[in-house]
Amino acid sequence: MRSFISAAAVLAFNIVAPFYAQDHTTRTVQVTFDDWTVPTPNSFPHDPAFGPGNTLWYTGQASNKLGRVDMISGQFREYDLPQGHGPHGVVADRDGNIWYTANAAAAIGKLDPKTGHVTEFKMPDPVARDPHTPIFAQDGTLWFTVQGGSFVGKLDPKTGEVTLKPAGPRMLPYGIKVNSKGIPFFDLFGTNKIGSIDPKTMQITEYPLPNPQARPRRIAIDADDIVWYTDYRRGYLGRLDSQTKQVKEYASPGGTGSQPYGITTTPDGAVWYSESGIEPNTLVRFDPRTETFQKWNIPSGGGVVRHMVTAPSGELLLAYSGVNKIGRVRIR
């Protein structure tokens, strides 16, 4: 399998934004945006992931490649995938293998970065045509959403067995995360609901959001198992306590047309997300303790940040789909 290797210079942008606390004191959080241009033009890097050796992995959905950049040296390597896979979501396992959703091929793929070999796991139901976002649970099970096909699925990496659970017509399962108890939660983007699935019984529980117009698109879970979501349609950040089923919403700084999208949390308890309906896209930080926001314009423009993840270091990893870049955000 052919691979492409190149080096690219990192572009760094240091930006400080004011932080207004409830006691009216002003503090600052400084962020540095480090951007790398993907080697293959028009690759449409969709999702990022952290990999072994301080590497940032991404899916080249339009180029049909997986790629990685060494965040120290700037060295790139790209891997060609089986024809027509159209990779979407990506995540690394404990052994350094890279798993991805073959969004256009009704499959899950596993890449061995040492050999470039790809193992394919096909969906057992042809209706499950578009696997979307993958995530590993603590026991090593790979969970994933199927958006258009409207399933939540799991794959046992030891046996290759794929199990699917229908989510219901037009539910559009989208982002997915696993809480500290090993329970997957996911957005039902076609509705105003968050869902969870019992890992043993595959029973789905729905959590309706108060506003019927809400459309949660991506999800994050903090250290207290609070579920945070981006309401793409209405321009809100949402908080769901799955134990009490209480929901609290916060209007995003960019307003009703801000289209909040990719979201993650950091070890300090902050919630980070991007507003994709604003040009340039913004990076937003929300402090749950003070219920205050700060935001930065993304120097590259962003081109829609569809997903972001937190590296073990606490840095943010992003894919800038429309501008053919991937990035890291260092926080001080």
Backbone torsions as a table, in degrees:
resi	resn	phi	psi	omega
1	MET	NA	129.2	-173.7
2	ARG	-75.2	141.6	174.6
3	SER	-128.9	156.9	-178.8
4	PHE	-121.5	128.2	-178.4
5	ILE	-122.0	132.5	176.0
6	SER	-151.2	168.8	174.6
7	ALA	-113.8	145.7	179.4
8	ALA	-139.1	141.3	178.0
9	ALA	-76.2	145.8	178.4
10	VAL	-92.1	137.1	175.2
11	LEU	-101.5	121.9	-176.4
12	ALA	-113.0	136.7	179.2
13	PHE	-130.1	117.7	177.7
14	ASN	-95.2	125.7	-176.7
15	ILE	-135.7	133.7	176.0
16	VAL	-114.0	133.6	177.6
17	ALA	-125.4	144.8	179.4
18	PRO	-71.4	147.5	178.2
19	PHE	-121.9	118.6	-175.4
20	TYR	-103.0	108.4	-178.8
21	ALA	-83.8	168.3	-178.0
22	GLN	-66.5	-23.0	178.1
23	ASP	-85.5	10.2	175.1
24	HIS	70.8	9.1	173.0
25	THR	-81.7	154.0	-178.8
26	THR	-108.3	126.7	176.8
27	ARG	-122.7	169.6	177.7
28	THR	-133.1	144.1	169.7
29	VAL	-118.1	128.2	-179.0
30	GLN	-101.9	135.7	176.2
31	VAL	-125.5	147.5	174.4
32	THR	-119.8	123.3	177.0
33	PHE	-92.8	119.4	173.8
34	ASP	-109.2	118.9	-176.0
35	ASP	-116.4	141.7	173.4
36	TRP	-125.5	136.1	175.5
37	THR	-83.9	129.9	-179.7
38	VAL	-68.1	136.8	-174.8
39	PRO	-59.6	-40.5	-177.6
40	THR	-84.9	121.3	-179.8
41	PRO	-60.3	148.2	175.6
42	ASN	54.8	36.8	-176.8
43	SER	-75.5	-24.5	-177.9
44	PHE	56.8	62.8	178.5
45	PRO	-61.1	118.6	-169.3
46	HIS	-94.1	-57.5	-176.0
47	ASP	-127.1	147.7	176.7
48	PRO	-104.6	162.7	173.0
49	ALA	-154.6	153.3	174.9
50	PHE	-91.1	134.8	-179.8
51	GLY	-126.6	175.0	-178.4
52	PRO	-58.4	150.1	176.0
53	GLY	73.3	28.6	179.4
54	ASN	58.2	46.4	179.8
55	THR	-107.5	147.5	174.8
56	LEU	-107.4	116.5	178.4
57	TRP	-97.3	156.0	178.1
58	TYR	-152.1	157.9	174.0
59	THR	-99.1	125.1	172.3
60	GLY	-92.1	89.0	-171.9
61	GLN	-63.9	-42.3	-177.5
62	ALA	-80.3	-26.0	-178.7
63	SER	-91.8	-7.6	-178.5
64	ASN	60.3	45.7	-179.3
65	LYS	-134.3	155.9	160.2
66	LEU	-104.8	145.2	179.8
67	GLY	-139.4	162.7	176.0
68	ARG	-144.9	153.3	172.5
69	VAL	-128.6	135.3	171.5
70	ASP	-75.9	116.3	-172.0
71	MET	-75.3	-3.2	174.1
72	ILE	-96.8	-49.8	-175.9
73	SER	-90.5	-20.5	-174.7
74	GLY	79.4	6.8	179.2
75	GLN	-72.7	132.3	176.8
76	PHE	-102.6	152.0	164.3
77	ARG	-144.3	134.9	177.9
78	GLU	-120.2	147.3	-177.5
79	TYR	-120.6	125.3	173.7
80	ASP	-71.9	139.2	-179.9
81	LEU	-106.8	164.4	175.5
82	PRO	-53.0	144.9	-174.0
83	GLN	-54.3	132.6	173.1
84	GLY	81.2	12.4	-178.2
85	HIS	-71.5	-38.8	-179.7
86	GLY	55.0	63.0	-173.6
87	PRO	-61.1	142.8	-175.3
88	HIS	-122.0	-77.6	178.3
89	GLY	-92.8	158.1	-175.9
90	VAL	-150.2	145.4	178.0
91	VAL	-158.0	147.7	178.9
92	ALA	-99.0	146.6	174.9
93	ASP	-95.5	-177.7	-175.1
94	ARG	-67.8	-23.0	-178.6
95	ASP	-93.0	1.5	178.8
96	GLY	91.1	2.6	173.9
97	ASN	-74.5	150.3	-178.4
98	ILE	-110.6	121.6	-179.7
99	TRP	-106.4	143.4	-178.2
100	TYR	-147.2	157.9	175.0
101	THR	-91.6	121.7	175.2
102	ALA	-83.9	85.1	-168.6
103	ASN	-62.7	-29.4	-177.9
104	ALA	-99.1	2.3	-174.0
105	ALA	-128.9	12.6	177.9
106	ALA	52.3	49.7	-175.2
107	ALA	-152.3	164.8	167.0
108	ILE	-109.9	137.3	178.7
109	GLY	-115.0	148.3	175.8
110	LYS	-126.4	118.4	-179.9
111	LEU	-102.2	129.3	169.1
112	ASP	-91.9	106.8	-175.6
113	PRO	-63.3	-22.1	-179.1
114	LYS	-72.2	-36.2	-175.9
115	THR	-110.2	-19.8	-174.0
116	GLY	80.8	3.6	-178.4
117	HIS	-74.5	137.3	178.7
118	VAL	-114.1	128.8	173.0
119	THR	-103.8	133.5	-175.7
120	GLU	-110.4	135.7	176.9
121	PHE	-121.1	107.5	-176.4
122	LYS	-79.1	150.6	175.2
123	MET	-68.7	137.6	-179.1
124	PRO	-75.9	-11.8	179.9
125	ASP	-124.0	124.0	-178.0
126	PRO	-62.9	-18.8	177.5
127	VAL	-67.9	-27.3	179.7
128	ALA	-79.9	67.5	-167.3
129	ARG	-83.7	-17.8	-169.0
130	ASP	-138.9	69.1	175.3
131	PRO	-52.1	140.2	-166.0
132	HIS	-115.1	-73.4	-174.6
133	THR	-123.4	130.0	177.5
134	PRO	-105.9	154.2	174.7
135	ILE	-156.1	141.9	177.4
136	PHE	-91.4	139.0	170.4
137	ALA	-88.3	171.0	-177.0
138	GLN	-62.1	-28.0	-179.0
139	ASP	-86.6	4.6	178.3
140	GLY	92.6	-3.0	176.9
141	THR	-70.9	136.7	174.9
142	LEU	-94.6	116.5	175.8
143	TRP	-100.5	151.5	-179.5
144	PHE	-156.2	157.8	174.6
145	THR	-102.9	155.1	173.7
146	VAL	-125.8	107.6	-168.3
147	GLN	-69.7	-72.3	-175.9
148	GLY	-64.7	-36.4	178.4
149	GLY	-71.8	-19.4	175.6
150	SER	64.3	57.9	175.2
151	PHE	-130.6	159.4	160.5
152	VAL	-116.2	134.6	-174.7
153	GLY	-132.5	164.8	173.1
154	LYS	-138.2	149.1	179.9
155	LEU	-128.0	129.4	175.6
156	ASP	-89.1	108.4	-176.7
157	PRO	-62.5	-22.6	-179.3
158	LYS	-74.8	-36.7	-176.5
159	THR	-109.3	-19.8	-175.2
160	GLY	81.4	3.7	-178.6
161	GLU	-71.4	132.9	177.2
162	VAL	-111.2	129.5	177.9
163	THR	-120.5	132.3	-177.6
164	LEU	-117.0	143.9	174.1
165	LYS	-125.8	118.9	177.1
166	PRO	-62.3	135.4	179.3
167	ALA	-92.9	-14.0	-177.4
168	GLY	115.4	154.9	-176.9
169	PRO	-59.4	132.6	173.4
170	ARG	58.2	25.6	177.9
171	MET	-75.7	-30.5	178.2
172	LEU	54.9	61.8	175.4
173	PRO	-56.2	134.9	-169.5
174	TYR	-128.5	-107.6	-180.0
175	GLY	-67.7	153.5	-178.2
176	ILE	-147.1	138.7	174.6
177	LYS	-141.0	161.5	-179.5
178	VAL	-116.2	133.4	-179.3
179	ASN	-84.0	-176.6	-174.6
180	SER	-67.3	-18.0	179.8
181	LYS	-93.8	4.4	179.0
182	GLY	83.1	16.1	-179.3
183	ILE	-97.3	121.7	176.6
184	PRO	-75.7	135.1	171.8
185	PHE	-117.7	150.4	-175.4
186	PHE	-152.5	155.0	174.7
187	ASP	-82.2	138.9	170.3
188	LEU	-104.9	84.1	-166.7
189	PHE	-64.1	-21.8	177.5
190	GLY	-81.3	-0.4	-176.0
191	THR	-137.3	-175.9	172.8
192	ASN	-101.1	45.9	-173.5
193	LYS	-133.5	150.4	165.1
194	ILE	-105.1	146.5	178.4
195	GLY	-123.9	158.0	169.0
196	SER	-135.3	160.2	-178.4
197	ILE	-133.9	134.3	178.3
198	ASP	-73.0	121.9	-175.0
199	PRO	-61.2	-26.0	-177.8
200	LYS	-92.0	-47.9	-175.2
201	THR	-91.1	-16.4	-175.0
202	MET	64.2	20.8	176.7
203	GLN	-78.2	131.1	-179.2
204	ILE	-95.0	133.9	173.3
205	THR	-111.6	134.4	-179.2
206	GLU	-106.6	142.5	177.9
207	TYR	-121.5	96.7	-179.6
208	PRO	-66.9	139.9	175.4
209	LEU	-91.7	151.3	-171.0
210	PRO	-59.5	-39.3	-176.5
211	ASN	-91.2	123.0	-179.1
212	PRO	-63.8	-17.9	179.2
213	GLN	-86.4	-5.6	-179.1
214	ALA	-63.0	141.3	175.7
215	ARG	-137.1	88.8	179.5
216	PRO	-70.6	129.4	-172.7
217	ARG	-110.9	-47.1	176.8
218	ARG	-124.8	162.2	-169.5
219	ILE	-138.8	151.0	172.6
220	ALA	-142.4	153.1	179.2
221	ILE	-128.8	128.8	-176.9
222	ASP	-90.9	-176.6	-174.7
223	ALA	-65.7	-20.3	178.4
224	ASP	-96.1	11.5	-178.9
225	ASP	64.9	22.3	170.7
226	ILE	-77.3	135.0	-179.7
227	VAL	-94.0	123.2	175.9
228	TRP	-109.6	141.8	-178.3
229	TYR	-142.6	153.5	174.9
230	THR	-99.7	120.7	176.9
231	ASP	-87.6	98.5	-171.8
232	TYR	-66.4	-39.3	-174.6
233	ARG	-73.7	-41.3	-169.4
234	ARG	-98.0	-13.2	-178.6
235	GLY	78.8	45.9	-179.4
236	TYR	-129.6	154.1	163.5
237	LEU	-99.9	134.5	-177.6
238	GLY	-120.8	152.6	179.5
239	ARG	-127.6	124.1	178.5
240	LEU	-121.1	123.7	169.9
241	ASP	-93.9	107.6	-173.7
242	SER	-71.1	-17.9	178.3
243	GLN	-76.9	-45.6	-179.2
244	THR	-94.5	-14.1	-176.1
245	LYS	66.2	17.2	177.5
246	GLN	-80.6	140.3	-178.7
247	VAL	-122.6	137.7	173.4
248	LYS	-131.1	139.9	-176.7
249	GLU	-121.8	149.8	179.4
250	TYR	-133.1	125.6	178.2
251	ALA	-65.0	128.1	-179.8
252	SER	-67.5	145.9	-176.3
253	PRO	-55.6	-31.5	-176.8
254	GLY	-79.6	-4.1	175.3
255	GLY	91.8	-168.8	-171.5
256	THR	-66.7	-25.5	179.8
257	GLY	-98.5	16.9	-173.2
258	SER	-77.4	-19.2	176.6
259	GLN	49.8	64.7	176.0
260	PRO	-58.0	140.3	-171.5
261	TYR	-135.8	-105.9	-176.7
262	GLY	-57.6	140.1	-174.0
263	ILE	-146.9	148.2	174.1
264	THR	-156.0	171.8	173.5
265	THR	-122.4	159.2	178.7
266	THR	-119.1	163.5	-174.3
267	PRO	-58.8	-22.2	178.6
268	ASP	-79.7	1.5	178.6
269	GLY	92.5	-4.2	-179.7
270	ALA	-73.4	151.5	175.5
271	VAL	-109.1	130.3	-179.5
272	TRP	-120.1	140.1	175.6
273	TYR	-156.9	172.1	-179.5
274	SER	-118.9	139.9	172.3
275	GLU	-92.9	112.9	-173.9
276	SER	-91.1	-11.6	-178.9
277	GLY	-88.5	2.8	-178.6
278	ILE	-113.8	139.2	177.5
279	GLU	-114.8	123.4	-7.5
280	PRO	-66.6	159.2	174.9
281	ASN	-57.9	154.3	178.3
282	THR	-110.6	156.0	166.2
283	LEU	-107.7	125.9	-175.1
284	VAL	-117.8	136.5	173.4
285	ARG	-114.2	131.7	176.6
286	PHE	-120.4	128.4	177.9
287	ASP	-100.3	108.9	-177.7
288	PRO	-64.4	-24.2	-178.1
289	ARG	-69.9	-39.0	-178.7
290	THR	-106.7	-7.5	-178.6
291	GLU	55.0	46.8	179.8
292	THR	-126.1	154.0	-178.5
293	PHE	-111.9	155.5	157.7
294	GLN	-142.1	156.4	-177.5
295	LYS	-147.1	157.3	179.4
296	TRP	-133.0	144.3	168.0
297	ASN	-73.8	138.5	177.8
298	ILE	-78.9	119.9	-172.6
299	PRO	-56.5	-36.5	-178.6
300	SER	-77.3	-10.7	-174.9
301	GLY	99.3	-30.3	176.7
302	GLY	89.7	-53.0	-178.6
303	GLY	63.8	25.9	-178.1
304	VAL	84.1	109.0	175.9
305	VAL	-91.5	99.2	-172.7
306	ARG	-81.9	-21.8	-178.6
307	HIS	-157.7	147.9	171.5
308	MET	-144.4	151.5	-179.6
309	VAL	-133.6	161.5	177.8
310	THR	-103.7	125.6	176.7
311	ALA	-74.7	161.9	177.8
312	PRO	-55.6	-27.0	178.8
313	SER	-74.5	-11.0	-174.6
314	GLY	93.1	-1.9	176.8
315	GLU	-76.3	154.6	178.5
316	LEU	-96.8	139.3	176.0
317	LEU	-116.7	131.4	-174.6
318	LEU	-134.3	154.2	170.2
319	ALA	-115.8	127.5	-179.8
320	TYR	-101.7	87.2	-165.4
321	SER	-60.7	-43.0	-172.3
322	GLY	-82.7	-8.8	-178.5
323	VAL	-118.9	12.1	174.1
324	ASN	59.7	41.2	179.8
325	LYS	-133.4	159.3	168.1
326	ILE	-124.8	161.1	-173.7
327	GLY	-152.7	162.8	174.3
328	ARG	-126.4	141.7	175.6
329	VAL	-118.2	116.7	175.2
330	ARG	-93.9	136.2	-172.1
331	ILE	-116.8	129.7	176.2
332	ARG	-135.4	NA	NA
